[in-house]
Amino acid sequence: MSDVLKGIEKPSKWPTANARLLGVGLGLPVDPLDRLGTFSPDEFERFVLEWADGYLAEKVPGVSELQPRGGAGDKGRDIVVWFGQPGDPDRYWHLYQCKRYSTALGEASALGEIGKVLYFASRGDFTAPREYWFVARKGVTGGLQDLLDDQAKLKAELIATWNKNCAATIRKGQTIPLDDQLLELINGANFPVVRAKQHLELINEHGQTNYHLTVFGKPLVERPKPSTPPSLIAEKERTYVRQLFEVIEEMTGSPIQQESDFKHQQKPALLFERSRASFYSAEGLKELARDQMKQVEFFEDLLGQFRTGLFFTYTAPAANGHERIRSTVQAAQWQQVDGHVLGPHLTAFDREGICHHLANDESLTWCDHG
């Protein structure tokens, strides 16, 4: 039987969430654990899918494939996580069973789910999972957690209550006896380690994904001080620096190939130094979005707002490139960014630097050519 199915689909965007409004002046944030407790069954399923896609598939060492199996004919498997490639004799898998119940998952339901997977494994439909995890919307009962904390007791309870909890729940219209094959699997070395994913752990792992801020409005830490421009021009600066050299050529009337060509001329040198410093100030805003918010797209969206809002300024006639820089930077100080998630961190120097970021991605040019 082939292990290979289609890969897990990317979750769609969280319904009704507006990234621009997250965590900005909306009062005290709701604790993620409390917010998780308010999720509807559909929201919890989406949350688990995000966690699986962003954490299990990306952060857990050794994962080679993640497959959603939930639905008709799943044989008790919701999310299958493979370690090793198809055909590898050492390949194994972990099972994550998602439960959307409105109450805590109890012993009877959990034992029935475990029994179903073990039954199909004992028939040879697939190998037994190495680990079996319950991911329950309302957590698990104390009684079930006690069993999970003592695997010997769990096995004994599974055997003792097989007829009650498992026999009639595995196949519709059939009663599955606890035969020798099942007993051998339950009592043998291949019995999976069964655990429950605790909500706090689940939230912490979801917090390592790019989905977390959109769902929970993850609070930001203080923005670090922007980096000082390095003495040598970095590769990422090449385009806007080339444009600055063209502006300074107009200012000085001399060819400019490098900073040393004008470093003793006060006005061009000050323009160049200030432009680089503001570029790195805005770069710090980009790093904030990328490293702390885990969404560099927020910075790209902010650039887009300035690109659109300043269009008629940087495309208007100008006497020279320096005049176009001056008018564009002035207009940038008044650009509206109300409600943007980066808005509270945006400084006047960032606004100036964003103009040079737009020059760097060639959205605008300072000097007219031809």
Phi, psi and omega in degrees: 000131184285140177273346193273121172234176179296150179290165182293140180281147177291137178295147173284171181295147182297127182300139175069002181276135177238107186300334182292338187256004187284125170065020183245101174062031182252024180084188182296133180290152176281131178301133182306323180295321177292320180296320178301323180293343180266355184297138170287168177305318181292321178294322179294320179297319177296317179301316180294322178296318177298315179299317180295315183289318186270335182250300183301312185286335187251333190249337184279122182299138173088354181290127180255336183198143177234127186233129171276124182244353186301142180133187181301133178077018182283349178057036176086014183244126176263293180239120181255126179245116183265143173240117184103157184272155176306136181092344178288122182297339180266008181295140177215173183216157173245147180247132173242115185257114183268128180238122185261016186303153179278352177232168181299143179292126182257180186297313185299311181296317182295317179296323176298320179293317179297316180300323180297312181296318180294325178299310182291329176292321180293334177280348181092010178295328176196166177286159175290142177294150177285324176228144180234117183244133169266131175240095190252134183303320181250019179076195181238157178288163178298322179297318178293319180298323177299319178293319181293332179283347180224093186298330177295317177294324178299313178299315181298319180291323178299317179292314185294329184250017183305310183297327182280316190257338190240316194308318185261002185254354186277312180232129183299128178079005180234153173247119184263115181283158175276086186273183185296323180297317179294316179299321179296320179291316181296319184271354185268183184287343183271004176296128185291153169284121185254130183219167172243132177285116181287145186300320181295320177294320179298316180294318179298321179287321175298329179295345178269004180257167178282356181273343196295315184299319181296324184277317190248354183061048184310125181294148180268146171277172181298142180288129177294160176295135180302151179291148172281136179303136178292159182296326178262143179295126179281157181302323183290350180263354194306317189289311182289329177294319177301319179294322177296321177300322178294320177298317182289330173300317177296321182291322187261339184074015181235151176297138180237122178244337184202167185298326182296343180290343183221009188296341180264005177256116194301308187294311177297320181296319179294318178300314183294315181297315181294320181297317179294317180297319180289325176301315181287333174296313177293328176298326176296325176294321176297318179294325176299313179295319184285313191270325184258326179265348179060027180216082178298341179299334178297321178291319179298323178295320178297317175303318180298322178295318178291321180302317180285314185293331183263002189307311185284350174276308185280351175258358180286155176301142179218149182297327181195178182295323180297320178296322179292320175300312183301312183291324180290317179295320178298316180295327181296332180292342181251002180298128181282130176226032184306131175083352180290141184299334178270353184307314182296344183257358187277123179255168177299323180291325175300317181300319177295316180295328178299326177300321179285331172296322177293324174292325183291327177266012175063028172288335180217160173231141183279322185257141174283140179241129179077000000 
